[in-house]
Amino acid sequence: MIRRVLLTTAAAGAALSTIPAHACPVCVGNTDSELAKGAASGILMLLILTYTLLVGVGGIATFWAIRARRLRMHNARPQPAAASPAPCSSTTS
């Protein structure tokens, strides 16, 4: 029982303490630091890369769809009839 009371008191004391945390400038809120600027640049670069790749894949899919439609339309056109060979007029004597 005494152990439980001590643990509860220690946990409450740790939770209610006002000692500042030793965290990086991004976590503390210093947005002017080089670390925060680097993190923002990294996020921007990843967003640009991701959306560039998505647009590229969408462009290729669109190109393939248009190409397939054109090939289907080209193959659906009636082909001109081939001239039938003239009948042989051979005489056997």
MODELLER restraints for C-alpha pairs under 7 A, 6 or more apart:
rsr = mdl.restraints
at = mdl.atoms
rsr.add(forms.Gaussian(group=physical.xy_distance, feature=features.Distance(at['CA:25:A'], at['CA:33:A']), mean=6.79, stdev=0.5))
rsr.add(forms.Gaussian(group=physical.xy_distance, feature=features.Distance(at['CA:26:A'], at['CA:35:A']), mean=6.95, stdev=0.5))
rsr.add(forms.Gaussian(group=physical.xy_distance, feature=features.Distance(at['CA:26:A'], at['CA:36:A']), mean=5.40, stdev=0.5))
